[in-house]
Amino acid sequence: MSVAILEEFDKDIDAAYKENNQSKIEKETFTILSTVAMFMMELFKDRLKRVVPDINHLDFNKSFITSEKNHEALLHWLKQIDTITNGSVEDIEFGKFKVDFEKWFYEIGGTNIQFEYHDSYLITPGEAAEQLGVSTVTINNYVKRGFEYMNHRSHRRIPKHMIPLWKDPVYSIKIQMMYQQQKLLHQKPEERLKEVMEEILSFQIKYQAGTVKKAIKEVDGDKPDLLTDYYEWESLEEERQELEEQVFGEQTGG
C-alpha cells in the first residue's frame, strides 16, 4: 500500500475523531478492519489461506470505537501496515500480530473471526508437545485454556506460532484471557461451571491431591508441569467460587 494512501487514511481517521462523528468513526473502523484482513492474507500468504471476520454479526461497541483507545488502535494498524515486510517476519511476530488483531476485533464488537492456515504451517500435537517440553496430555489441557488448534482432516493441528507465543508470558496470558472472555459471551454459567469442575478434577487425579495447595506441598520433583498447572488450578478454583455464587447463590459461599 502506497504512502499516499496511508497518509489519507490517517487524515480521515483524525478528522472523524476531531469531529466526534460516530458514523465516520464506524466507517473508518470498518475500513481499517477490512484493510488489515486483506493485508494479512497478502503479507502472510505463506502461512495464511484466509482471514474471515464475521462482518454480518458485527455490532459496533459504540463506547469503545469512539474512545481514544480505538483512535490509537486505528493509527497503530496503519503503522503496522507501513512497517512490516514479508521477508523479516518470524513466527512469533506473525503470532503477536494475529493475536492483537483478533483481540481488537472483539473489542470493537466482533463475535467471530476465523484464520485458515496452509498445511505446511501446521504441526501435530506431538510435535508441539516436544517443542514445548511437555506431554501431549498437557497440550490437551492447554487447548482447554485457549491454545490455538485447527481441526485438520479429523485430527488436531497446531499453527507454528503457538509455540513461541505460549512461551511468552504476556501473550500466553492475553490468549487465555481472550479465550475465556469469548467463551463466557456464548456460554451459560451452568455450562462453564461443569467445565471448570471437570478441569479441577483432572488436576486432582493427576496430582492425587484434593487442593492445589496440597499438590504443591506433596508433589515430588519429577512433575515439571506443576508450576504452570498451579496457576491454572488456582485460577479455576477462584472461577469455580464465582460461578457457584451465580448458579446457586450465596448459600454455597462457605
N, C-alpha and C positions, 0 to 999 in steps of 0.2 A: 504494500500500500504506500502511495506516494506521501511525501512530507506535507505537500499542499493539502491533501485530503485530510490528513490527521490534524493539521492546524485548523481546518474548517470545522471539524468535529469539536475540537477544543473550544473554539469560539462559540459554537452553538450551545454547548453544554453550559459554559459560563453565563451566557445570556439567559438561558432558561432559569438558572438558579438566581441570577440577579433580579429577574422579573418575578421570581417566585411563582412561575406559571406551571401549574401542575400538569396540564395536558402536554406541554412542551417537554417537561421533565420525563413524563411517561414515554413520550416519543423517542427522546434521546436515550433513555434507558433500554428500550426495546431495540433500538438501532445498534447500540453497543453490544447487547446480548447476542444479536444475530451475527454481528461482525466478528466477535471473538469466537463464536462457534465455528464459523467458516474459516477463520484464521487458523484455528486449531487443526481442522481437518487438512488444511494445506501445509502448515508448518510441520505438523507431526504425522504426516501421511505414512511414514514408515512404521508407526505404531498404531494409529487410529484408522478405522474404517469410516466410522461416522460418529458425530456428536448430535444427539437428538433431544433438545429441550422441548418439553411438552408445553407449547405455547397456547394450546386450546384451553388449558386449565390454569393459565397464568393470571392470577388475580393480584394485581399490584398491592403490596403493603404500602399504603399511601404515607404513613408516618415515617417509614424507612426511606422510601425513594426520594422524598422531599428533604431529607436530612442532609447535613453536611457530610455525614459518613458516606452516603451514596454518591454525593458530589465528588468526594475524594476517590471513591472506588471507580467511577467512570473515567476520571483522569488517569488513574492508575492503569486501567486496562488499555487505554490509548498508549501510555508509555510502554507497556509490555509489548504491544504490537510493534512499536517502533524500535525496540531494543533487542528483542530476542531473535536470534538467527538459527536456522535449522542445524547447521554444522556444529554448533557449540553446546547444544542442549543434551545434558546427561539425563539418565532415567529419573534421578531424584529431582532435577529441575522440572522435568515434564510433570512428574507426580505432584509436586507442590503447585504448579500452575493449574493442573486439573482440579486438585482439592480446593484451592482458593476460588476458582471459578464456580465450582459446584456449590460451595458454601454461599457465595454471593448470590447465585441463582435462587437459593432457598430464602435468603434474606429479603430479596425483592418481592417474594410472593410465589415463587415457583413451587410446584409439588413433585415433579418427577423429571429427571434428566438421565438419559442413557448414553453410555460410552461403549462403543463396539470396537474391539481390538483385532489386529491381524493375528493369525495363529502363531506366527513367529515371535510375537511379543508375549506369549503366554507360557507359563511353566506349570508343572504338576505340583500338587500339594506336597509330594515327597521332596521335590527339588526345593520348594520354598522352605520346608522344614530343615533341610540340610543347610541351606544358606543362612538361616536364622539360628541354627544350632539348637533346635527344639524338636519335639516329636510331632508326628502327624496328628496325634490327638490334640496337642496344644494348638496346632494350626486350626483345627476344627473349633476349638474354643475361641480363638482369635476371630474367626468368621462370625461367631455369635456377637462379637463386640464391634463389628464394622469392617473387619479385614476384607478388602475387596476381592471378589472372585467372579468368574463367569461360568455359567452352565454351558459346557462345550461338548456337544455330542454325548450327552448323558453323563459327562464327567466334569468335575470342577477343575478350572484352570485359573491360575493367579497371574495378573499383569505384573511384569517385572519391577515396575516402580514401587510396588508394595514392600519389597524387601528393604531398600534404604529408608523409605518413609516410616516403616514400623520401628526402625532403629532410632529414628529421630523423635525424642520425647515430645516436642512441641506438636509435630504433625500427627504423631500417634494419638495424642490426646484429642487433637482437633477432629480427626477422623471419627473417633469413638463418640465424641460429643455430638457431632453432626448426625451420626447414625442413630443415636438414641433419640435425638430431637425429632427426626423424621419418623421414627418408629412410633413415638408417642402420639404424633398427629393422626396416625391411621390405626391406632390400637386402643382398645378399651383397657382401663386399669386392671380388670379381672384377667384379661388375656396376658398382660405384661406380668402380673403377679405370678401366674402359673409358670411363665418362662423363668422368672427370677428364682423361684423356688427350685426348679429343675437344675438351674445352673449352680445354685448353692449346694444342692445335693451331690452334684458331680464333684465339687471340691471336697465335700465331706468324705466321700468314698475314696477319692484319690489320696487324701492325706490321713484317712482313718481318724478324723477328729471332728467334733461337733461344731467347733467355732474356729474362726481364723486365728484368734489368739492362742488357742490350744495347739493348733497346727504349727504355728511359728515356734512355740516352746518345745514341742516334742519331735519335730521333724529332724531327720539326720542329714548329713552333708551331701547325700547323693541325689538330691532333688533340686537341680539348678533352676527349675521353673518357679520356685516358691516365691521369690521376690516379686515377680510380675503377677503371679496369682494372688499374692497377698493384697495388693492394691485393688485388684478386680473383685476379690471376695469381700473385702471391706466395703467397697462401693456398693456391691449387691446387697449387703446387709442393711446399709443405710436406705437404699431404694426400697427394699422389702418393707421396712418400717413405715415409710411414707405411703406406699401402696396399700398396706394393710389398713392404715387410717382412712384412706379414701374408700376402700371397699367395705370394711367392717365398722368403721367409726372408731372413736377414741377408746372403746371398751377393750381393744387389744393392745393398747399402748404399753402395758406392763409386760 
